[in-house]
Amino acid sequence: SRPVAAVVAGLSADYWRASRVVGSMFLLGALAFLLLGSDAISSMSLTLIIANLMFTFIAVYALRGIYFSLIEESRVDRRATGSAVGLISVLGFTPDIFFAAITGRILDANPGVVGFQHYFTLMAVICSVGMLLTFLLSRRMARPE
């Protein structure tokens, strides 16, 4: 599913703007994580939970497949592309370093279902921040220079 989500996201970014696809994937992720973090999950069928997780996977893999395309859309000077990629990589991959520790602390402090609800709510907040930042970038790019 990773390659399919990334390729479909790439084709979508070619058809629509990359920032629109990135923002949509953050919205999809935020909604999916919010649902997983809510009490509504306990009354959902296993099929709906799995479908929700699939939407989450699609959003994450699509984002990973196209977030560098924002460099071209935002018209970063070619001489600064290497620096931009380096900065994006540091910001984008830093959570890989500390996110397991944060998740562990959330689950240790709140055992059981409540801990997972807090974890998924945190993920929804992170996606919402990403969506907001993508919107702000899109607005900035729309302004004439």
VENGIFEN-V874257 format. One record per pair of residues at least 24 apart in sequence whose C-alpha atoms are under 8 Angstrom apart, sorted by the first residue. I is the first residue (numbers start at 0). GAP is how many residues later the second one is. D is the distance in Angstrom with one decimal. If there is no record, write none. Layout:
BEGIN
i->I gap->GAP d->D
i->I gap->GAP d->D
END
This chain:
BEGIN
i->0 gap->57 d->7.5
i->1 gap->55 d->7.9
i->1 gap->56 d->7.4
i->1 gap->59 d->5.5
i->1 gap->60 d->7.8
i->2 gap->58 d->7.9
i->4 gap->53 d->5.5
i->4 gap->54 d->7.8
i->4 gap->56 d->5.8
i->4 gap->57 d->5.0
i->4 gap->60 d->7.8
i->5 gap->55 d->5.8
i->5 gap->56 d->4.5
i->5 gap->57 d->7.5
i->5 gap->58 d->7.2
i->5 gap->59 d->4.5
i->5 gap->60 d->7.0
i->6 gap->55 d->7.8
i->6 gap->58 d->7.3
i->7 gap->54 d->7.6
i->8 gap->53 d->5.2
i->8 gap->54 d->7.7
i->8 gap->56 d->6.9
i->8 gap->57 d->6.7
i->9 gap->52 d->7.8
i->9 gap->55 d->6.8
i->9 gap->56 d->5.9
i->12 gap->53 d->7.5
i->16 gap->56 d->7.6
i->17 gap->48 d->7.2
i->17 gap->49 d->7.7
i->17 gap->51 d->6.3
i->17 gap->52 d->6.1
i->17 gap->55 d->7.0
i->18 gap->51 d->6.4
i->18 gap->54 d->7.7
i->18 gap->115 d->6.3
i->18 gap->116 d->7.7
i->18 gap->118 d->7.9
i->18 gap->119 d->6.3
i->21 gap->41 d->6.1
i->21 gap->44 d->7.4
i->21 gap->45 d->6.9
i->21 gap->109 d->7.7
i->21 gap->112 d->7.1
i->22 gap->107 d->7.5
i->22 gap->108 d->5.0
i->22 gap->109 d->7.9
i->22 gap->111 d->5.8
i->22 gap->112 d->6.8
i->23 gap->107 d->7.7
i->24 gap->34 d->4.9
i->24 gap->35 d->7.5
i->24 gap->37 d->7.1
i->24 gap->38 d->6.5
i->25 gap->33 d->6.9
i->25 gap->37 d->7.8
i->25 gap->101 d->5.1
i->25 gap->102 d->6.6
i->25 gap->104 d->6.3
i->25 gap->105 d->5.2
i->26 gap->100 d->6.9
i->26 gap->101 d->6.8
i->26 gap->104 d->6.4
i->27 gap->27 d->7.2
i->27 gap->28 d->7.2
i->27 gap->31 d->6.3
i->28 gap->26 d->7.3
i->28 gap->27 d->5.4
i->28 gap->30 d->5.6
i->28 gap->31 d->7.2
i->28 gap->95 d->6.9
i->28 gap->98 d->6.2
i->29 gap->93 d->7.1
i->29 gap->94 d->4.2
i->29 gap->95 d->6.9
i->29 gap->96 d->7.8
i->29 gap->97 d->5.0
i->29 gap->98 d->5.9
i->30 gap->93 d->6.9
i->31 gap->24 d->6.0
i->31 gap->92 d->7.7
i->32 gap->87 d->5.1
i->32 gap->88 d->6.4
i->32 gap->90 d->6.2
i->32 gap->91 d->5.0
i->33 gap->86 d->6.5
i->33 gap->87 d->5.6
i->33 gap->89 d->8.0
i->33 gap->90 d->5.4
i->35 gap->81 d->6.8
i->35 gap->84 d->6.1
i->35 gap->85 d->7.9
i->36 gap->79 d->6.8
i->36 gap->80 d->3.9
i->36 gap->81 d->6.5
i->36 gap->82 d->7.3
i->36 gap->83 d->4.7
i->36 gap->84 d->5.2
i->37 gap->79 d->6.3
i->37 gap->83 d->7.9
i->73 gap->63 d->7.9
i->73 gap->67 d->6.0
END
